[in-house]
Amino acid sequence: MSRHILAAGLIIAVAYAVVHIAFADATLLTGAAPLRLSLRNYLGNVLGSGMVWGIFSYLMGKDFPGRWLKALLAGTGIIVMMLAVHYALLVVFGVYSWREAFEYNAQWFLLALISGPVLGLAGAAAARFRWFDYLAVLGFLLEPVIAGFIPGSSYLPRTTTIPGYFAAATLWLIGAGFFISVSYTHLRAHETSLHL
């Protein structure tokens, strides 16, 4: 399972870099291409979501129930690797210089070194405290509100607010899918324990 989580994490890191690369055109911000700007804002909000990135640390931790050190290292390793791949691609394709990518964005690596272990350990603990899975669902539901996608802002242009609404809906759908998945998994585990 870890390989699948790792592959999905790499896909998100690369996809988010592709958004930066594809929409690096400075004229985009002039308003000359509102549809492209809206698409960039939507994809950036979804692929750059803290929950989308953080869930990989949590899922890696879930792959190591009760093995705390492995969960901590896996949860940290995946998110740091995702960041490294993301920023390395931006350097290779000339969107950022090495300094812009790794020095000016060092706060994201620091945050990964803090959140990765916590989320990895939470994932490992979810085998015992199954309600942790529902906290992850709650994160997907709350992030659009906390990030300001909903209710939006009347002083921001529609190229920002409308993509924010769609990004919120997408994150809520991801949360709903995660809810269904963990509920099904918990139900099956409960049924299995009844038959033992």
Disulfide bonds with the S-S distance in Angstrom:
none
